[in-house]
Amino acid sequence: MPRLSISNGSSLMELRTGKHSSLESLLSLMKIYSLRFNASPMVISPLSFQLIPFQSFSLGTSAGERKLMPTIHEEMDRRQLLYSLLMPVMNLYVPGLDKGKGLYFLFVKAETKTPGGLLARPVLTSYYNSDHFKTRPYDPFNVYTSPNEAILCVDSFQSMYAQMLCGLIMRNEVLRVGAVFASGLLRAIHFLQNNWKQLAHDIATGTLNPKITDAPVRECMRKILKPNPELAQFVTMECYEENWECIIKRIWPRTKYLDVIVTGAMAQYIPTLEYYSGGLPMACTMYASSECYFGLNLNPMCKPSEVTYTIMPNMAYFEFLPRESSTSCLVDLADVEVGKEYELILTTYAGLCRYRVGDILRVTGFHNAAPQFRFIRRKNVLLSIESDKTDEAELQNAIENASLLLKEFNTSVVEYTSYADTKQIPGHYVIYWELLVKDSANAPTDDVLNRCCLQIEEPLNSVYRQSRVADNSTGPLEIRVVENGTFEELMDYAISRGASINQYEVPRCVSFTPIMELLNSRVVSKHFSPDLPHWTPERRR
Ligand code: AMP
């Protein structure tokens, strides 16, 4: 066991009392021993000063590549505390939520081990596998249609199938429909579009699709699934229609709201969710990450554009790096100022690890003395469909990688920009390319440009590739070749709107409708990745 000596007890007391000045020195003082994933990692519990072995690692996506973050068992209690506040808050705004069920599409992912043998898995996988979730006491406000067996099945098709089937069977009891992120709920709708015939067949006959082979799922579905031809006919009638507008309200008529995060990168899904739900309110209840859960929305039925999160000071030690300041002095949670933007920094109880999460927040006001924050954006994220986060440098590198294929055709990429197309499910990255073909007799063929799509995907971060290969939550990358001169027109457009010629830079990601219209009207050919990029569950060293 590693030896540890702490010589300055007063600093520890200062941490307990939350004095900011001490944190810097304390962190360097309390060096975490053996924080090597192939040794026996230990952590000092800041409250009891005991040595506690790290029990597992959270796999986070915050930086594109998967990150390992040490965690301890006690951290789950803290997170549970935040979860337990969600329904009391919601109950203030939506009455009667104890009179029915929640249809939540919740999933786990396969876990891996560190070289030292510790478990590494996404934070929600840890939570759903914990006793806090699995053996939660009965609470009428938190009854789900999905059985634990379905949520805990690592095969995403089988898990989704069983959860959807239960949601259909219990359709008249459902009061809220949700997933963690908006993209997850849209995947569920897409799944229903693709699988309603089989689901209706199962409901009509009371037999389970033979593709569901997971024994615990089969066993629990055996108890739930009974022949119900009337319900099967209803599902067929609703889903057979081309028009899926309002489908959520049609199938689950008692739904009072959608429980999904639609702030930050998820805001792009609001119009599609409005279409499928017939304008149901969307509640963004909490703000969290793998590093730490941060806080909750105390006014959950507000419009998505007005959502603010109140950070719970007991979740971690929070610090804030001002965005527009020449100094890099950190500000305490108690000292942030209304209207200012900050980058969030936190130090966890699980190991006194200090993280720059990469989120930019703006202070909008206070709840009593607790500051409230609007999520502004993630730092350096250009493209995101689901949990993937691709930054400008990565995209540039990927484009350069693909351009190599064009060399033998004496062709180069003059300009490019990108767009996260989430109109279809799954969403996909679109890259607009303006090419300079020097020898038109030897221009790159359709096949070459398809392969360029794959060459762009290969060097992208592992979270992107995982979402393509394992999760199927992102579709094949698309290149749209545009006419020569298109990017000059783009510049003319920007200048006509007041941009300075001197300072004009091609936007590397676009979403503004007039610009999209301009680009799309100049497309000469479209190409898609012909294959899946390479991905394995192991982390890159
Ligand atoms: P991960 O570390 O993979 O769990 O991703 C956590 C990140 O997801 C956060 O740092 C945010 O960027 C984003 N996120 C989580 N909750 C919210 C929310 N309520 N609104 C906007 N973005 C969020």
Residues whose N, C-alpha, C, O or C-beta is under 5 A from the ligand:
A	BS01	AMP	G60 T61 S62 I261 T263 G264 M286 Y287 A288 S289 S290 V357 D359 F375 R378
